[in-house]
Amino acid sequence: MSNLEKVDPEIAAVIRREQDRQLRGLELIASENLVSRAVLEAMGSILTNKYAEGYPGKRYYGGCEFYDIAENLARDRMKQLFGAQHANVQPHSGTQANMAIYFATMECNKDRMLSMSLTQGGHLSHGSPVSFSGKMYQVHQYGVDLESETLDYGKVGELAHAVKPKMIVCGASAYPREIDFRAFMEIAESVGAYCMADIAHIAGLCASGIHNSPVGVVHFTTTTTHKTLRGPRGGAIMCNQEYATMVDKAVFPGMQGGPLMNTIAAKAVCLKEALRPSFKEYNRQIVKNAKVLAQVLLDAGLRLVSGGTDNHLMLIDLTRQGLTGLEAETALGKAGITVNKNTIPRETKSPFVTSGLRIGTPAVTTRGMKEQEMQMIGDLITRVIFHPQDAGVLSAVHREVSELAGKFPIYPE
Ligand SMILES: *Cc1c(COP(=O)(O)O)cnc(C)c1O
């Protein structure tokens, strides 16, 4: 960072301090990960300098011959990884990937969409009233069954028949169980709706065959590239060839101008990494780690939403402890453990306070942590949750967190 230190020491200091925080702490936010040095190098490259509006071979600017190679590599690798007929790697984020599909399929202020509610696991961009998606479309929502806290496909089907939506959205941000994408597609077909699966969180698991994949099953699959896929912050879309033109037009010129070509190059790099056999092994370890961590929390007497996990995340219901998600997040933060508060089914508190905590294993698994470390992390978390006000406990846990994190570099390779 020698140039940055000279030109802007304040920002250089921010980066140094943040790097230190990432190194010393335990990152357990389910939607976060740590990218490789190769991904960082592509993102920080001179590929940020140019406009490349359009698609490979059909650009609106000259001088794009090398950008075409990068974007084709990203698209081809994504198709190969997921077995997709078509891929668009230009969306700047997961929300924009979803926006493109809505623009491609629904008419504003008219068409109905059926999606999972935010408080029960869905995402803001799935029709929350504070998001563009809730303002532009007639949104109807399904949730989980309040007894099992899992999806009830029969109920979703009944809702679909009552609502007759143009679009059914499946996929979640805080759902610890496997989603049956084929069941959603069958429901969509039975009412003549489009089906979009948003695999932002579980893309790595789907690519690795650990979670069933919606690619080729539903009409449109959207994702982020920065969660379990372990790439740069961004979005992508996959679909069958018959929808390729409609999707591409919705992204550009429908919704975006120039693509972030440094990010697209970095997406190509992360997808190359994801095609290696070690990526499957990594994703298997994410799930093994989550299962061990969940068991430690259950054994300590904590309640997990739906009783456990099938994927990379779990939701702790703190109601019995008389603690809010906000209080638990704050106490764990003081001890160097980063998590986020989250609503749970039957939520009674505001989204800023909440009754739950969402915990995920992708980032600590990237650092090389395995079952033994999950046991330790589970113990550290429970000590904080049972003694959130005890400064002695918090500082003791913080010391142990730093010690554990110090043994696992951010860049294992
Ligand atoms: C994270 C997430 C997104 C959006 O990601 P951004 O890149 O932050 O816009 C979309 N859908 C789901 C289900 C997510 O979990």
Ligand as a Chemical Component Dictionary entry (heavy atoms), coordinates in Angstrom:
data_LIG
# 
_chem_comp.id                   LIG 
_chem_comp.type                 NON-POLYMER 
_chem_comp.pdbx_formal_charge   0 
_chem_comp.three_letter_code    LIG 
# 
loop_
_chem_comp_atom.comp_id 
_chem_comp_atom.atom_id 
_chem_comp_atom.alt_atom_id 
_chem_comp_atom.type_symbol 
_chem_comp_atom.charge 
_chem_comp_atom.model_Cartn_x 
_chem_comp_atom.model_Cartn_y 
_chem_comp_atom.model_Cartn_z 
_chem_comp_atom.pdbx_ordinal 
LIG C1 C1 C 0 -27.378 -11.259 0.365  1  
LIG C2 C2 C 0 -28.631 -11.514 -0.384 2  
LIG C3 C3 C 0 -28.999 -10.753 -1.508 3  
LIG C4 C4 C 0 -28.406 -9.482  -1.954 4  
LIG O1 O1 O 0 -27.228 -9.115  -1.900 5  
LIG P1 P1 P 0 -26.621 -7.660  -2.117 6  
LIG O2 O2 O 0 -25.444 -7.979  -2.972 7  
LIG O3 O3 O 0 -26.315 -7.183  -0.755 8  
LIG O4 O4 O 0 -27.614 -6.821  -2.833 9  
LIG C5 C5 C 0 -30.107 -11.149 -2.232 10 
LIG N1 N1 N 0 -30.816 -12.207 -1.877 11 
LIG C6 C6 C 0 -30.526 -12.937 -0.804 12 
LIG C7 C7 C 0 -31.383 -14.118 -0.465 13 
LIG C8 C8 C 0 -29.435 -12.606 -0.001 14 
LIG O5 O5 O 0 -29.169 -13.319 1.094  15 
# 
loop_
_chem_comp_bond.comp_id 
_chem_comp_bond.atom_id_1 
_chem_comp_bond.atom_id_2 
_chem_comp_bond.value_order 
_chem_comp_bond.pdbx_ordinal 
LIG C1 C2 SING 1  
LIG C2 C3 SING 2  
LIG C2 C8 DOUB 3  
LIG C3 C4 SING 4  
LIG C3 C5 DOUB 5  
LIG C4 O1 SING 6  
LIG O1 P1 SING 7  
LIG P1 O2 DOUB 8  
LIG P1 O3 SING 9  
LIG P1 O4 SING 10 
LIG C5 N1 SING 11 
LIG N1 C6 DOUB 12 
LIG C6 C7 SING 13 
LIG C6 C8 SING 14 
LIG C8 O5 SING 15 
# 
